[in-house]
C-alpha cells in the first residue's frame, strides 16, 4: 500500500508540475530529533485544502533534504517516516518558494511494537554500477569472519581453501571502505581475521565503472565497516566460543560529539582448524602401461592467534568540511602442521615403501596501516572534493621444519627447512572531484587520480638440517625476490538523467611500471604498459518497482605475489607449486544486462553477463623430469616417484557466458526466503608447448568447454518464544578444465538466536558445514600421471555467540521498496 501511495504521489507530482504556471518550490531537511541524523526516504505530502483529493509530494535524499514543486495555493503539509511521529502543518498559504528549515521527527514508541524495527535481513539496493547488500544480523556468521559473511551473499562463493569468487570467477578485487587495505591482506587468511560483527554492508560491483581500479576481471567486492553515527557513547560487545577450538571477542565502540567522532572495531580470535586431504596417483610409462602407484594422505592442523584493531577519529571542522584519521594494527601468530603419509606400490599394486613426511610451520604476521581522508562539500548537494592518503606495511615470517621417515625400516631422511620472510610496503594517494550541474542537477561530472605504489621483498631459503644442527642452504631452491609495482591512474566520468533513462560513461587510464628482480641469480624482469579502460552504463526505470540496466567495461587481472614467486613449495616433495615471474596481465571485456522487479512480497533480481578475456592465467601440471629416489628396505631396490609441478602461465583466451537469478520471498513479517542461482558456460582455447626431460617437444592442447552452476537457498523464520531460526544451503556444481574435473559439493549452515536482557543482548548458536560435506573432490590427468584428490580445508564448526549492545538501539528497518532500490536507484557515488 505504501509503495503504491508513494508511486502515486511522485507520478502525480510530475503530472501537475509539467503544466500550468511556474510552480513554487518547498524545501527543507528532515532529521531524527534524538540523534540529529538525516532521515532518508521520509515522505513529504502536500494536500490542497480546497480540493483534498489533489495531492503531491516527494521524498528526502540521503542527507534528509527534499525539494517539492507545486502550484501556488493553500495546502495541508505533512511529513512522515516509518516508526516516527508525523509532523503536520494545516492551511499553509504557499505563494512563493519557501524553505521550511530543519524538521525534527521523534520516535513513536506506540508504533514500535507494530512494525519490524530490527534490521535482520540481508536486503539489496540496485545502483547503476553496483549492488549493495545490507548484511544485517545474519545469525549463521556470528563469531565468524568476513569470509563467512561473503559466503552468504548472493553471487559470491568461498571455496574449501577460503578463496573468494564472484560469479564463479576468482579474479575479484577486495576493497575495504573503497580502498585496498591491510585488512584485506594478500591472501584469504588475512580476511579471516576480520570479525563478521565489524561489517555494515557489502557492495558487489560486478561491472565497475571508470571511477574504480581496473584490477579484477570478475569485479570488485567492497566491504564497508561499521562506524557509529549516534551521539554520545554507544557500541556493542561480542564474545564467542566453539568446537573445534574457536573463541574470542570483538568490540565496536563509538563516541560522537558535535565536532568529533571516535570509533573503533577491535577483535581477538583464536582458532584451531583441522583439515584433511588425499592424493591417489597412478604413474604411467611412455607406452601407456602402469609404472607404479602412490597414495598420499594429508592431515592439516592450523592454529591461529589473531588480534585486530581499527581506530579512527573524525574531526568535523565545519558543516562542509571533515578530516578523518584511522589506524589499523593487525597481529597474527600460529602453527600450521601438516602430516603426510605416503604409500607406494609397484605396477601390480603390491606395497613397496611407506613413508611419513611431517611439516611443522611457525608463522607470524604483523600489519600497520594509517589512513587520512579529507572531504570538502560545497554549497550545492553532491558537489565535493575528497583527498585520501594511505600507508601500510606488512611483515610475514614462515619458518618450516620438514622431517621424513621411511617407516619400513625406521630410517629418517635428512630433515629439511624452509624460511619465507616477506615484507610489503604500500602507499596510496587519491583525490576525487564531483560536480553536479544542469537543470535540477540531473547531470554530474567526475574527475580523479589514484596512485598505488607497492614494494614486495620476499626472501626464501631452503636447505637441510645436518645431524649437528647446522642449516645448509640448497642454492637451487633459495633466492630473494624484489617486486616493485607503481600504478598511476586518471579517470573522468559523466552521468545524466533524462526522463526515465540514466546514462553514465567514463574513461580510465592506468600506467603500470613493474620491476622484478631475483637477487641471487640476478635475473631482472621489467614490464611497462599503459592501458585505457572505458565504461558505459545505461539504465531505464519502467516504474518505481521495475528497472533495467545494461553496461560495458574493460578490466584487467595483474598477477599477485603468489603467482610470480618462483620458489616451489615443499610441503610435498612430489607435488610442487611454483610461481612464474614472467606473467603478463589478463585483459577482459565485460558486458552485463540487469533487471530488477519488486512485487508486494517478492523481489526478483536477475542479470546476464558475457566476458571475453585474453592472456588468461592457467595452472598447468608438468613432469619436471626429476624423481624422488627411495630405497625399498625389503628388496634394496630404488623406487622412483616422479615430481609433478603446477605453475601458472598466460595460456588461453577465455569466454564466459552466464546468467544469475536472485529472488526473495517474504510471506509475513520476520519470515524470509532467498534463492540465488548462477549458471555459466566457460570456454578456453589455448596450446602449450614445452621440452620435457627427454628432450622431446610436448604439445599440450588445453581447449576445453565447461558448463557449471552454483545455487544458494536461505531461509529465516521466527519460532515460538521469539526464537529466530536461519538456515543456508549451497550447492556448487561440477567443474571441468583441460586437465582436471571436480565433483559437485553440497554444504549447509544453520543457526538459532534469542534476544535477552530486554533486547539489549542476543544469544545465538550456529553450525557451519552441518553435514561435514564441504570437500573438493577432483581428478587431474597428464600424459603420464593420473591423480584423484579430496580436500577438506575446515571441518564442521559449532559456535555459541553472545552480543550486548549499550546505549544503542537496534537499527530501524526501511520498508522493502526503500531498501531495495528506493526511489533513487540511479547513483553516481562510489
Secondary structure, DSSP 8 states (H G I E B T S, - for coil): -HHHHHHHHHHHHHHHHTSSS--EEEEEEEEETTT--B-TT-EEEEEESS-TT-EEEEE--TTSEEEEEE-SEEEEEEEE-TTB--EEEEEEEE-S-EEEEEEEE-B-HHHHTTS-----S-EEEE-SS-EEEE----GGGTT-BHHHHHTTSTTEEE-TT--EEETTBS-EEEEETTB--TTT-SSHHHHTTSBGGGEEEEEEETT--TTS-SB-SSEEEEEEE----SSEEEEEEEEEEEETTEEEEEEEEEEE-SSEEEEEEEEEEEEEEEEEEEEEEEEE-TTS-EEEEEEEEEEEEEEEEEEEEEEEEEEEEETTEEEEEEEEEEEEEEEEEEEEEEEEE-TTS-EEEEEEEEEEEEEEEEEEEEEEEEEEE-SSTT-EEEEEEEEEEEEEEEEEEEEEEETTTTEE---EEEEEEEEEEEEEEEEEEEEEESGGG-EEEEEEEEEEEEEEEEEEEEEEE-TTS-EEE-GGG-EEEEEEEEEEEEEEEEEEEETTEEEEEEEEEEEEEEEEEETTTTEEEEEEEEEEEEEEEEEEEEETTEEEEEEEEEEEE---HHHH------SSSSEEE---TT---EEEEEEEEEEEEE-SSEEEEEEEEEEEEEEEEEEEEEEEEEEEEEE-TTT--EEEEEEEEEEEEEEEEEEEEEEEEEEEE--STT-EEEEEEEEEEEEEE-EEEEE-TTS-EEEEE--EEEEEEEEEEEEEEEEGGGEEEEEEEEEE--EE-SSEEE--EEEEEEEEEEEETTTTEEEEEEEESTTS---EEEEEE-SSEEEEEEEESS--EEEEEEEEEES--------HHHHTT-S-------
